[in-house]
Amino acid sequence: MLIRIRIESTQPLAGTAAAKGSDPLPFEGWLELLRVISELVAAEAASCGGDGEATEQQMQGNETGG
């Protein structure tokens, strides 16, 4: 899944975020950005037939570092 975030201003943080095939969702502030990203991820999970819950194995597959 690719989420594109467009920052229109940094003080306060404001812009839009969109996933492929979705309309851009506006946000203002860090918490709003997190809410918008959460909505986009949940919509993607629902469209794939998932329940929105990642398994422990899926989460470990996305970890980086040593």
Backbone bond lengths (Angstrom), bond angles and torsions (degrees), N, CA, C in turn:
res aa  C-N    CA-C-N  psi(-1)  N-CA   C-N-CA  omega(-1)  CA-C   N-CA-C  phi
1 M - - - 1.440 - - 1.516 108.64 -
2 L 1.317 115.30 134.49 1.459 121.81 177.78 1.513 108.58 -115.78
3 I 1.329 116.51 126.32 1.460 122.28 175.21 1.516 107.50 -114.30
4 R 1.312 115.88 123.82 1.465 121.11 178.11 1.526 108.66 -96.95
5 I 1.335 116.09 126.42 1.460 121.97 179.37 1.516 108.08 -113.75
6 R 1.315 115.20 124.26 1.463 120.89 178.87 1.526 107.99 -110.99
7 I 1.324 116.39 116.50 1.458 122.42 179.19 1.525 108.30 -91.67
8 E 1.334 115.59 120.73 1.464 120.38 179.17 1.516 111.87 -97.23
9 S 1.328 117.55 -29.88 1.466 121.28 173.94 1.526 108.37 -152.55
10 T 1.335 115.34 154.55 1.460 119.42 -178.75 1.522 112.42 -106.40
11 Q 1.309 118.22 -16.09 1.464 121.81 179.76 1.502 110.15 -130.19
12 P 1.288 122.70 91.02 1.459 127.00 -4.16 1.520 111.03 -78.59
13 L 1.314 115.52 160.68 1.460 121.04 178.68 1.525 108.71 -61.24
14 A 1.322 116.74 125.57 1.470 120.62 179.62 1.517 108.38 -152.59
15 G 1.338 115.19 150.23 1.453 120.11 178.10 1.512 110.55 168.74
16 T 1.333 115.32 -153.41 1.455 121.49 179.43 1.524 109.23 -136.09
17 A 1.322 115.25 158.31 1.465 121.50 175.38 1.522 107.75 -138.25
18 A 1.330 115.96 141.52 1.465 120.25 -179.22 1.513 109.96 -149.83
19 A 1.322 115.03 147.59 1.455 122.08 171.70 1.523 106.82 -101.78
20 K 1.325 115.91 165.36 1.455 120.48 179.26 1.531 109.65 -57.10
21 G 1.324 115.77 126.89 1.451 121.00 178.07 1.518 114.95 83.97
22 S 1.331 118.40 4.91 1.464 120.06 178.99 1.521 110.06 -117.69
23 D 1.315 115.53 155.41 1.459 120.70 175.93 1.521 108.68 -73.22
24 P 1.340 117.45 147.51 1.469 120.21 177.09 1.528 111.01 -62.63
25 L 1.317 116.48 136.96 1.456 122.44 176.54 1.524 108.70 -106.56
26 P 1.326 117.81 126.71 1.465 119.99 -179.02 1.531 111.76 -76.38
27 F 1.330 115.79 153.11 1.463 121.39 174.18 1.518 108.92 -145.06
28 E 1.326 114.95 155.36 1.460 121.90 174.09 1.518 107.31 -141.53
29 G 1.315 115.80 108.94 1.461 121.86 -177.86 1.521 111.31 101.32
30 W 1.340 114.45 161.98 1.456 121.00 -176.84 1.520 112.31 -65.29
31 L 1.322 117.12 -41.05 1.465 119.31 -178.59 1.519 111.25 -66.21
32 E 1.320 117.11 -38.52 1.462 120.52 176.39 1.524 110.78 -64.41
33 L 1.343 116.95 -39.33 1.468 120.36 177.47 1.526 109.79 -60.79
34 L 1.322 117.33 -44.71 1.464 120.32 178.59 1.524 111.16 -63.28
35 R 1.334 117.96 -39.21 1.459 121.22 178.14 1.523 111.14 -62.99
36 V 1.338 116.63 -44.30 1.463 121.42 -179.55 1.530 110.21 -63.82
37 I 1.318 117.31 -44.61 1.469 120.50 178.29 1.524 109.75 -61.21
38 S 1.319 116.86 -42.47 1.469 120.93 178.34 1.524 111.06 -60.02
39 E 1.325 117.81 -43.04 1.465 121.68 178.28 1.528 111.26 -62.73
40 L 1.333 116.65 -41.98 1.456 120.01 -179.83 1.528 111.53 -65.31
41 V 1.325 116.62 -42.07 1.463 120.82 179.31 1.532 110.19 -66.13
42 A 1.329 117.07 -42.20 1.466 120.65 179.38 1.523 110.78 -63.88
43 A 1.324 117.77 -39.84 1.462 121.08 179.11 1.522 110.50 -64.97
44 E 1.315 117.28 -39.28 1.463 121.45 178.20 1.528 110.52 -65.50
45 A 1.326 116.14 -43.05 1.468 119.87 179.80 1.523 110.43 -63.59
46 A 1.328 117.28 -40.47 1.458 121.07 179.67 1.519 111.43 -66.37
47 S 1.327 116.99 -38.20 1.465 120.12 -179.47 1.524 111.87 -71.09
48 C 1.331 116.68 -21.99 1.461 120.91 177.95 1.514 112.14 -91.44
49 G 1.324 116.76 1.75 1.450 120.34 179.74 1.507 114.04 84.28
50 G 1.329 117.32 6.85 1.458 120.31 179.53 1.511 110.71 -84.43
51 D 1.332 115.36 168.41 1.458 119.80 179.26 1.522 111.49 -97.26
52 G 1.354 116.41 5.73 1.448 120.38 178.29 1.519 113.85 87.25
53 E 1.315 117.83 -5.44 1.451 121.71 -179.40 1.528 109.58 -99.62
54 A 1.311 116.06 124.53 1.457 120.72 177.71 1.523 108.95 -84.16
55 T 1.315 116.49 141.37 1.453 120.01 176.67 1.517 109.17 -79.94
56 E 1.304 116.14 161.97 1.466 120.94 178.60 1.524 110.36 -58.36
57 Q 1.332 117.77 -39.11 1.455 121.66 -179.84 1.530 110.42 -65.08
58 Q 1.344 118.73 -41.21 1.452 121.03 178.86 1.519 110.48 -64.18
59 M 1.328 117.84 -40.90 1.462 120.91 -178.70 1.516 110.55 -66.40
60 Q 1.328 117.98 -39.63 1.449 120.79 179.51 1.520 111.14 -66.93
61 G 1.315 117.65 -31.53 1.453 121.39 179.04 1.516 112.57 -67.88
62 N 1.336 117.33 -18.16 1.458 121.41 -179.80 1.517 113.12 -99.52
63 E 1.318 118.09 0.59 1.452 121.00 -179.36 1.516 110.46 -76.71
64 T 1.327 115.48 147.14 1.462 121.06 175.13 1.518 108.47 -123.67
65 G 1.286 115.44 165.91 1.457 119.02 177.19 1.519 111.41 111.27
66 G 1.316 114.53 -177.15 1.433 118.88 -172.94 1.434 112.95 -107.86
